[in-house]
Amino acid sequence: MKLLAPLHGLLALGSLVLSLCWPATAGAQTTPAATPAERPRIGLVLSGGGARGLAHVGVLKVLQEANVPVDVIAGTSMGAIIGGLYASGMTPDEIEREILDLEWGGLFESREPRQLLSQRRKEEDFLLSPVLRLGFRDGEFRLPSGAVSTRALETMLRRYSLPSRHLASFDGLPTPFRAVATDMETGEAVVLEHGDLAAALRASMSVPGFFSPLEMDGRILGDGGLVNNLPIDVARRMGADVVIAVNIGTPLAGRDSLVSLLGITAQMVNILTEQNVKASIATLLPSDVLLQPDLGRLTSADFDRAEELVGIGTEYTRAALGELARLAVSPDAYREWQRQRQTIFDTALIHAGHIGAMRFEGVDPAQTQRLTQLMDTEPGQAIDVHRIEADLQRLAATGDYEQIDYRLQRLGSSRNEELIVSLQENRWGPNYFRIGLDLRTDFDGQGAFNLRISHNRHWINTRGAEWRNRVQLGETLGAFTEFYQPVDIAEDWFVAAWADAELRRIDLFDESGKAVAIGKRRGLKVGADVGWPLGLQGNIGEFRTGLVAWARRATPDIVSDRLVGLRLPTGTQRWQEAGLRLAFVSDQLDYANFPSKGHRLNSELIYGRLREQGQTTRDFVRLDTQFTSTYTRDVHTLNLGLRLALANPVPIGAIDEFSLGGFQRLSGYRVGQVSGNYLAFGRLTYYQRMPWNVGVARALFLGGSLEVGNAWVRRAEVSGNRLRVGSSLFLGADTGVGPFYLGLVHAPKGYTGLYLLLGRP
């Protein structure tokens, strides 16, 4: 014992020196929990790296297999997320199961599933790009603060971290834990050691340019990898004697990736992280362990290869068992360590107690009454995590908030808790602009281009009024405006006033497909509706009824002497319509373009009076009904489309009231070649999702279509024996700009050729 006294003295002196070299900083000091004297205190350090960080799960699995206990954990970015979940009580197998069950393809979607959107938002999908958007606020145009959303990720983190909600600090977790973030104003490293665990994990992964930064305790926090991607120093300050450091950072990309803004942004982040990682590795001691799994060409975005990444981490760490063996304990000692760790939390606490109160923070109090109507959760109910998550999903579907989260806060000494819903309004709204494009060519001289720009102004008043505007430039000129006003707080019904103006070209064709008349038609339509949303905020559809008035005129510019069987007026033809309008739409397609499931039914009926220039006023009726239904099995999808329409009677200048022709609208016929006042059309489309990931598109598709239909000028001509047939084979892509098709089209009475389309058929 006397021989050991000097040794204890040296250890005490060394401890003092270490405390002077690494002074305590705010949020970084912890009181080490007691560990058995016969083994060192082990600290696990997990680096960031996006999807590559999923390899950390494999490391944790092998550490468990090898009976290597972990006493403290420090992590950055994805390393903070994996380490935080493990520190909060989850086992490696549980983390792996949850990770593999996640639909990573939709985890970073910029909005909620389409079925949850209001009908107004769904309609915009058919005309506008979901990516080409910006906002206007305080006199300046603004881009969205993050390229992708992390709301689904935040929901997952919140669910798994709920048992820690009453802890004073992260030292009270089954394994003491620290997450590293960056103060985006000062550039300083911020070590998060208390407060909201889910928010701390999310803040650590706020990659600039990709995920929106998070505000916590008055600081704007971004990804910790910018300043300390491998926080070995943090683990030492937590009392680690030996460090197991796992570095899976993304290597620098080659020159070919530096051709886009996102590519350059990613490279800048990688340069910063590589520099601080090298500095951290240089501090490792001979007694420490450095693990660097070889992830090859797997990137930080390869979340869809989660199983492969976990497997690589597992196999690599098993190969390093010889180095880890000196840190292992006996099976009995490891089981005792696990028992102590698992008894710290009772996961039943997640659902214990009731909702005693509910409030919103971060929004104008005048909005809270309407927001409450979107919540299924009410005071007095038992805590139901899945119900709360569904409520937040409905709030997110409004599109008004860039960050949505919740927390449960104990009310006094009771088991009741207050549900606090935290909202961050879009810092780039409430004026939103989106752009849509149409481009088509048949490679035979026929083509067109249209550009659409939309403006939406949300929350004009406390009842949630909206003002929508849209202009179109190109082959067709158009302008649309609508003021939408919910009448009651629950939005059980609404009123709307709208106007729609259009100037478009009219082509008439002979049987051979040659244009024999060219003209233009102008129209101005105004209306006022009373409507009823179907489902919460109209996510199922809506029904409208109201008055509509329409003034139109048609002017032939060129009429060929080849035109026979139809007498067109030589001058401008004018007419007016006014009547009662009934409109119904129900849209449950999962995607507007290349849907895999769901249906859409859209029908409009107008009955009123028509007055043509120089003729008496008479009754008229117009009906247009369209239906789409989609069924998918594995990668194979069948899409059925139907349309029936009639307009009786209409002036001769409006002979193309309804028309067919163009890609998948009787493929192999020219656009507008088949026109009339009575229309019947059916289409069966097959497409298969291809296994290729091209980055710029949600998916690639290979398919074909068979189309049958016709249009007739007069009712007496309508006959099932005179249907026309068209078909197509195509390669398609659902891009951020819109659907893209490159196809081969054919019609027995039309033509065979190539067709390129950017936009909806």
Secondary structure, DSSP 8 states (H G I E B T S, - for coil): -TTHHHHHHHHHHHHHHHHHHS---TTT--------TTS--EEEEE---GGGGGHHHHHHHHHHHTT----EEEEETHHHHHHHHHHTT--HHHHHHHHHHS-HHHHT-SS--GGGS-HHHHHHHTTS-SSSEEEEETTEEE--S-SS--HHHHHHHHHHHGGGTT-SSGGGSSS-EEEEEEETTT--EEEE-SS-HHHHHHHHT--TTTS--EEETTEEEEEGGGT-SS-HHHHHHTT-SEEEEE--------GGGTTSHHHHHHHHHHHHHHHHHHHHHTT--TTSEEE----TT--TT-GGGHHHHHHHHHHHHHHTHHHHGGG---HHHHHHHHHHHHTS--GGGGS-SBEEEEEEESS-GGGHHHHHHT----TTSB--HHHHHHHHHHHHHTS-EEEEEEEEEE-TTSS-EEEEEEEEE-TT-SEEEEEEEEEEE-SSS-EEEEEEEEEEE--SSTT--EEEEEEEEESSEEEEEEEEEESSTT-S-EEEEEEEEEEEEEEEE-TTS-EEEEEEEEEEEEEEEEEEEESGGGSSEEEEEEEEEEEEEEEEEEE-TT--S----SS-EEEEEEEEEEEEEEE--S-SSS-SSEEEEEEEEEEEEEEETTS--EEEEEEEEEEEEEEEETTEEEEEEEEEEEEES--GGGTTSEEE-STTSSTTS-TTSEEESEEEEEEEEEEEE-S---SSEEEEEEEEEEEEEEEESSGGG--GGG-EEEEEEEEEEEESS-EEEEEEEE-TTS-EEEEEEES--
